[in-house]
Amino acid sequence: MSELVEFITAKLKVIETARPKTSCRVCEKIVQAPAPTRPIEKSSAGASLLAHILVSKFDDHLPLYRQNEILARHALIFPALLCRTGAGLP
């Protein structure tokens, strides 16, 4: 029996949530379902991406600017400021 080890690159997945608006014909009030909670308000980073950033920063000692370069290769432009904010850094 022989084994072959392959490296499968990471994939980034965009999760879109539909929140349809409905209106009442009697009172003309518009209602929309609440947005799902996020780890950082008004951020597009999910919990798994933030966990990856933190592990890469503190466990693998990978600077944030290098992480931005890696994420840019995956066609994700992620501002360094948001990375610092997400990591709780100044």
DSSP file (Angstrom, degrees, kcal/mol; ACC not computed):
  #  RESIDUE AA STRUCTURE BP1 BP2  ACC     N-H-->O    O-->H-N    N-H-->O    O-->H-N    TCO  KAPPA ALPHA  PHI   PSI    X-CA   Y-CA   Z-CA
    1    1 A M              0   0    0      0, 0.0     2,-0.3     0, 0.0     0, 0.0   0.000 360.0 360.0 360.0 131.9    0.0    0.0    0.0
    2    2 A S        -     0   0    0      2,-0.0     2,-0.4     0, 0.0     0, 0.0  -0.884 360.0-148.3-119.1 152.9    1.4    3.4   -0.9
    3    3 A E        -     0   0    0     -2,-0.3     2,-0.4     2,-0.0     0, 0.0  -0.902   5.3-164.0-120.8 148.2    0.3    6.8    0.2
    4    4 A L        -     0   0    0     -2,-0.4     2,-0.6     2,-0.0    -2,-0.0  -0.997   9.7-152.3-131.6 126.4    0.3   10.1   -1.5
    5    5 A V        -     0   0    0     -2,-0.4     2,-0.3     2,-0.0    -2,-0.0  -0.881  15.4-175.5-103.6 124.6   -0.1   13.4    0.3
    6    6 A E        -     0   0    0     -2,-0.6     2,-0.6     2,-0.0    -2,-0.0  -0.888  21.8-133.1-117.3 148.9   -1.6   16.3   -1.5
    7    7 A F        -     0   0    0     -2,-0.3     2,-0.6     0, 0.0    -2,-0.0  -0.910  17.3-161.7-102.6 119.6   -2.1   19.9   -0.4
    8    8 A I        -     0   0    0     -2,-0.6    -2,-0.0     1,-0.0     0, 0.0  -0.900  22.5-125.2-102.3 120.7   -5.5   21.3   -1.1
    9    9 A T        -     0   0    0     -2,-0.6     2,-0.0     1,-0.1    -1,-0.0  -0.192  28.9 -96.7 -66.8 156.4   -5.6   25.1   -0.9
   10   10 A A        -     0   0    0      1,-0.0     2,-0.4     0, 0.0    -1,-0.1  -0.338  35.7-147.1 -69.5 152.2   -8.0   26.9    1.3
   11   11 A K        -     0   0    0     -2,-0.0     2,-0.5     2,-0.0    -1,-0.0  -0.958   2.5-143.6-122.9 141.9  -11.2   28.2   -0.1
   12   12 A L        -     0   0    0     -2,-0.4     2,-0.4    62,-0.1     0, 0.0  -0.886  17.3-161.3-102.8 136.0  -13.1   31.4    0.8
   13   13 A K        -     0   0    0     -2,-0.5     2,-0.6     2,-0.0    -2,-0.0  -0.966   9.4-146.7-122.9 131.1  -16.8   31.1    0.7
   14   14 A V        -     0   0    0     -2,-0.4     2,-0.6     2,-0.0    -2,-0.0  -0.853  12.6-158.4 -96.0 124.5  -19.2   34.1    0.6
   15   15 A I        -     0   0    0     -2,-0.6     2,-0.4     2,-0.0    -2,-0.0  -0.911   6.7-162.6-105.6 116.8  -22.5   33.4    2.4
   16   16 A E        -     0   0    0     -2,-0.6     2,-0.5     2,-0.0    -2,-0.0  -0.840   1.9-158.0-101.8 135.5  -25.3   35.6    1.3
   17   17 A T        -     0   0    0     -2,-0.4     2,-0.4    19,-0.0    -2,-0.0  -0.956   9.8-143.8-115.0 121.4  -28.4   36.0    3.4
   18   18 A A        -     0   0    0     -2,-0.5    -2,-0.0     1,-0.0     0, 0.0  -0.708  17.8-179.6 -85.4 129.9  -31.7   37.2    1.8
   19   19 A R        -     0   0    0     -2,-0.4    16,-0.0    13,-0.0    -1,-0.0  -0.755  14.8-158.6-128.4  84.7  -33.8   39.5    4.0
   20   20 A P        -     0   0    0      0, 0.0    13,-0.7     0, 0.0     2,-0.4  -0.306  11.5-130.8 -67.4 146.4  -36.9   40.3    2.0
   21   21 A K  E     -A   32   0A   0     11,-0.2     2,-0.3     9,-0.0    11,-0.2  -0.791  23.4-170.7 -95.2 138.1  -38.9   43.4    2.9
   22   22 A T  E     -A   31   0A   0      9,-2.9     9,-3.5    -2,-0.4     2,-0.4  -0.930   3.9-156.9-125.0 153.2  -42.6   43.2    3.4
   23   23 A S  E     -A   30   0A   0     -2,-0.3     2,-0.5     7,-0.2     7,-0.2  -0.959  17.4-124.3-132.5 150.3  -45.1   45.9    3.8
   24   24 A C     >  -     0   0    0      5,-1.9     4,-1.6    -2,-0.4     5,-0.2  -0.790  12.6-152.7 -90.9 128.8  -48.6   46.2    5.4
   25   25 A R  T  4 S+     0   0    0     -2,-0.5    -1,-0.1     2,-0.2     0, 0.0   0.749  92.7  49.8 -74.0 -22.3  -51.2   47.5    2.9
   26   26 A V  T  4 S+     0   0    0      1,-0.1    -1,-0.1     3,-0.1    -2,-0.0   0.955 127.6  17.9 -81.1 -53.9  -53.3   48.9    5.8
   27   27 A C  T  4 S-     0   0    0      2,-0.1    -2,-0.2     0, 0.0    -1,-0.1   0.510  93.5-131.9 -99.0  -5.1  -50.7   50.9    7.8
   28   28 A E     <  +     0   0    0     -4,-1.6     2,-0.4     1,-0.2    -3,-0.1   0.796  50.9 154.0  58.7  33.2  -48.0   51.1    5.1
   29   29 A K        -     0   0    0     -5,-0.2    -5,-1.9     2,-0.0     2,-0.5  -0.781  37.5-140.6 -92.8 134.2  -45.3   50.0    7.5
   30   30 A I  E     -A   23   0A   0     -2,-0.4     2,-0.4    -7,-0.2    -7,-0.2  -0.826  19.5-170.7 -97.9 131.0  -42.2   48.2    6.0
   31   31 A V  E     -A   22   0A   0     -9,-3.5    -9,-2.9    -2,-0.5     2,-0.4  -0.961   6.2-178.8-124.2 137.8  -40.8   45.2    8.0
   32   32 A Q  E     -A   21   0A   0     -2,-0.4   -11,-0.2   -11,-0.2     3,-0.1  -0.994  33.7-106.9-135.2 142.9  -37.6   43.4    7.4
   33   33 A A        -     0   0    0    -13,-0.7     2,-0.0    -2,-0.4   -14,-0.0  -0.354  47.5 -99.3 -63.5 145.8  -36.1   40.4    9.2
   34   34 A P        -     0   0    0      0, 0.0    -1,-0.1     0, 0.0     3,-0.1  -0.320  39.7-105.4 -67.0 150.8  -33.2   41.3   11.4
   35   35 A A        -     0   0    0      1,-0.1     3,-0.1    -3,-0.1   -16,-0.0  -0.424  41.1 -98.4 -71.7 149.3  -29.7   40.6   10.1
   36   36 A P        -     0   0    0      0, 0.0    -1,-0.1     0, 0.0   -19,-0.0  -0.348  47.7 -96.2 -65.6 152.0  -27.8   37.7   11.5
   37   37 A T        -     0   0    0     -3,-0.1     3,-0.0     4,-0.0     4,-0.0  -0.342  39.3-157.4 -69.6 150.9  -25.3   38.5   14.2
   38   38 A R        -     0   0    0      1,-0.1     3,-0.2    -3,-0.1     8,-0.1  -0.918  26.9-121.6-127.1 153.2  -21.7   39.0   13.3
   39   39 A P  S    S+     0   0    0      0, 0.0     2,-0.5     0, 0.0    -1,-0.1   0.894 109.0  26.4 -61.2 -39.0  -18.5   38.7   15.4
   40   40 A I  S >  S-     0   0    0      5,-0.4     3,-1.5     3,-0.1     5,-0.1  -0.992  98.4-115.4-124.7 123.1  -17.6   42.3   14.5
   41   41 A E  T 3  S+     0   0    0     -2,-0.5     3,-0.1     1,-0.3    -4,-0.0  -0.256  95.7   8.0 -59.7 142.0  -20.5   44.6   13.7
   42   42 A K  T 3  S+     0   0    0      1,-0.2     2,-0.3     2,-0.0    -1,-0.3   0.702 102.3 124.6  60.1  24.2  -20.6   46.0   10.2
   43   43 A S    <   -     0   0    0     -3,-1.5    -1,-0.2     2,-0.1    -3,-0.1  -0.834  59.1-147.9-110.4 150.6  -17.7   43.7    9.2
   44   44 A S        +     0   0    0     -2,-0.3     2,-0.4    -3,-0.1    -1,-0.1   0.398  68.3 106.9 -94.3   2.7  -17.7   41.2    6.3
   45   45 A A        -     0   0    0     -5,-0.1    -5,-0.4     4,-0.1    -2,-0.1  -0.696  59.1-149.0 -86.4 128.3  -15.4   38.8    8.2
   46   46 A G     >  -     0   0    0     -2,-0.4     4,-2.2    -8,-0.1     5,-0.2  -0.304  31.1 -97.1 -85.7 175.9  -17.0   35.7    9.6
   47   47 A A  H  > S+     0   0    0      1,-0.2     4,-2.3     2,-0.2     5,-0.2   0.880 122.1  50.9 -63.7 -39.9  -16.0   33.8   12.7
   48   48 A S  H  > S+     0   0    0      2,-0.2     4,-2.1     1,-0.2    -1,-0.2   0.877 110.2  49.4 -69.7 -35.6  -13.8   31.2   10.8
   49   49 A L  H  > S+     0   0    0      2,-0.2     4,-2.3     1,-0.2    -2,-0.2   0.913 112.1  48.3 -67.4 -41.5  -11.9   34.0    8.9
   50   50 A L  H  X S+     0   0    0     -4,-2.2     4,-2.5     2,-0.2    -2,-0.2   0.897 110.6  51.5 -64.0 -39.8  -11.2   35.8   12.1
   51   51 A A  H  X S+     0   0    0     -4,-2.3     4,-2.5     2,-0.2     5,-0.2   0.906 110.0  49.7 -62.6 -40.9  -10.1   32.6   13.8
   52   52 A H  H  X S+     0   0    0     -4,-2.1     4,-2.5     2,-0.2    -2,-0.2   0.912 110.8  49.6 -63.6 -42.6   -7.7   32.0   10.9
   53   53 A I  H  X S+     0   0    0     -4,-2.3     4,-2.1     2,-0.2    -2,-0.2   0.920 113.1  46.6 -62.5 -44.3   -6.3   35.5   11.1
   54   54 A L  H  X S+     0   0    0     -4,-2.5     4,-2.9     2,-0.2     5,-0.5   0.904 113.5  47.1 -67.3 -41.7   -5.7   35.2   14.9
   55   55 A V  H  X>S+     0   0    0     -4,-2.5     4,-2.0     1,-0.2     5,-1.9   0.922 114.0  48.2 -66.0 -42.5   -4.1   31.8   14.7
   56   56 A S  H  <5S+     0   0    0     -4,-2.5     6,-3.1    -5,-0.2    -2,-0.2   0.882 116.7  44.1 -63.7 -37.1   -1.9   33.0   11.8
   57   57 A K  H  <5S+     0   0    0     -4,-2.1    -2,-0.2     4,-0.2     4,-0.2   0.955 127.7  22.6 -73.0 -51.6   -0.9   36.1   13.7
   58   58 A F  H  <5S+     0   0    0     -4,-2.9    -3,-0.2    -5,-0.2    -2,-0.2   0.771 132.7  32.3 -95.3 -27.5   -0.3   34.7   17.2
   59   59 A D  T  <5S+     0   0    0     -4,-2.0    -3,-0.2    -5,-0.5    -4,-0.1   0.848 130.2  31.8 -96.9 -41.5    0.5   31.1   16.7
   60   60 A D  S   <S-     0   0    0     -5,-1.9    -3,-0.2     2,-0.1    -4,-0.2   0.506  98.6-131.8 -93.7  -5.4    2.2   31.1   13.3
   61   61 A H        +     0   0    0     -6,-0.3    -4,-0.2     1,-0.2    -3,-0.1   0.868  48.3 158.7  57.0  41.3    3.7   34.6   13.8
   62   62 A L        -     0   0    0     -6,-3.1    -1,-0.2    -9,-0.1    -2,-0.1  -0.863  40.3-124.6 -97.6 116.8    2.5   35.7   10.4
   63   63 A P     >  -     0   0    0      0, 0.0     4,-1.8     0, 0.0     3,-0.4  -0.166  18.1-116.8 -61.0 155.1    2.3   39.5   10.2
   64   64 A L  H  > S+     0   0    0      1,-0.2     4,-2.2     2,-0.2     5,-0.1   0.840 113.0  57.6 -64.0 -34.3   -1.0   41.1    9.2
   65   65 A Y  H  > S+     0   0    0      1,-0.2     4,-1.6     2,-0.2    -1,-0.2   0.863 107.2  48.7 -67.3 -32.4    0.4   42.6    6.0
   66   66 A R  H  > S+     0   0    0     -3,-0.4     4,-2.2     2,-0.2    -1,-0.2   0.871 108.4  53.7 -71.9 -36.1    1.5   39.2    4.8
   67   67 A Q  H  X S+     0   0    0     -4,-1.8     4,-2.8     1,-0.2    -2,-0.2   0.894 106.4  53.1 -63.3 -38.3   -1.9   37.8    5.6
   68   68 A N  H  X S+     0   0    0     -4,-2.2     4,-2.1     1,-0.2    -1,-0.2   0.900 108.5  50.0 -61.5 -40.5   -3.4   40.6    3.4
   69   69 A E  H  X S+     0   0    0     -4,-1.6     4,-1.3     2,-0.2    -2,-0.2   0.895 111.5  48.1 -65.0 -39.7   -1.1   39.5    0.6
   70   70 A I  H  X S+     0   0    0     -4,-2.2     4,-0.7     1,-0.2     3,-0.4   0.930 112.9  47.3 -65.9 -45.6   -2.2   35.9    1.0
   71   71 A L  H ><>S+     0   0    0     -4,-2.8     5,-2.1     1,-0.2     3,-0.5   0.829 106.2  59.5 -66.1 -30.6   -5.9   36.8    1.1
   72   72 A A  H ><5S+     0   0    0     -4,-2.1     3,-1.7     1,-0.2    -1,-0.2   0.839  98.4  58.6 -66.0 -32.3   -5.4   39.0   -2.0
   73   73 A R  H 3<5S+     0   0    0     -4,-1.3    -1,-0.2    -3,-0.4    -2,-0.2   0.771 102.8  53.5 -66.6 -24.2   -4.2   35.9   -3.9
   74   74 A H  T <<5S-     0   0    0     -4,-0.7    -1,-0.3    -3,-0.5    -2,-0.2   0.216 126.6-105.8 -90.9  13.9   -7.6   34.4   -3.1
   75   75 A A  T < 5S+     0   0    0     -3,-1.7     2,-0.5     1,-0.2    -3,-0.2   0.811  82.2 127.6  66.4  33.5   -9.2   37.6   -4.6
   76   76 A L      < -     0   0    0     -5,-2.1     2,-0.8    -8,-0.1    -2,-0.2  -0.965  45.1-159.9-121.4 114.8  -10.2   39.0   -1.2
   77   77 A I        +     0   0    0     -2,-0.5    -8,-0.1    -3,-0.1    -9,-0.1  -0.844  17.1 177.2 -94.1 112.5   -9.1   42.5   -0.5
   78   78 A F        -     0   0    0     -2,-0.8    -6,-0.1   -10,-0.2     5,-0.1  -0.952  28.9-124.0-121.5 111.3   -9.2   42.9    3.2
   79   79 A P     >  -     0   0    0      0, 0.0     4,-1.7     0, 0.0     3,-0.3  -0.210  12.1-132.5 -58.0 141.7   -8.0   46.2    4.7
   80   80 A A  H  > S+     0   0    0      1,-0.2     4,-2.6     2,-0.2     5,-0.2   0.836 106.4  61.4 -62.9 -32.3   -5.2   46.0    7.2
   81   81 A L  H  > S+     0   0    0      1,-0.2     4,-2.4     2,-0.2    -1,-0.2   0.906 104.2  47.8 -61.5 -41.2   -7.2   48.3    9.5
   82   82 A L  H  > S+     0   0    0     -3,-0.3     4,-2.8     2,-0.2    -1,-0.2   0.873 110.1  52.8 -68.7 -35.9  -10.0   45.8    9.7
   83   83 A C  H  X S+     0   0    0     -4,-1.7     4,-1.8     2,-0.2    -2,-0.2   0.923 110.9  46.6 -63.5 -42.6   -7.5   43.0   10.4
   84   84 A R  H  <>S+     0   0    0     -4,-2.6     5,-2.8     2,-0.2     4,-0.4   0.914 114.0  47.8 -65.9 -41.3   -6.1   44.9   13.3
   85   85 A T  H ><5S+     0   0    0     -4,-2.4     3,-1.1     1,-0.2    -2,-0.2   0.919 111.9  50.1 -64.6 -42.7   -9.5   45.8   14.6
   86   86 A G  H 3<5S+     0   0    0     -4,-2.8    -1,-0.2     1,-0.3    -2,-0.2   0.814 110.8  49.1 -65.7 -30.4  -10.6   42.1   14.3
   87   87 A A  T 3<5S-     0   0    0     -4,-1.8    -1,-0.3    -5,-0.2    -2,-0.2   0.476 114.4-116.3 -87.8  -1.7   -7.5   40.9   16.1
   88   88 A G  T < 5 +     0   0    0     -3,-1.1    -3,-0.2    -4,-0.4    -2,-0.1   0.765  69.0 140.4  73.4  25.2   -8.0   43.4   18.9
   89   89 A L      <       0   0    0     -5,-2.8    -1,-0.3    -6,-0.2    -2,-0.1  -0.674 360.0 360.0 -99.4 155.4   -4.8   45.2   18.1
   90   90 A P              0   0    0      0, 0.0    -5,-0.1     0, 0.0    -1,-0.1   0.502 360.0 360.0 -70.8 360.0   -4.2   48.9   18.1
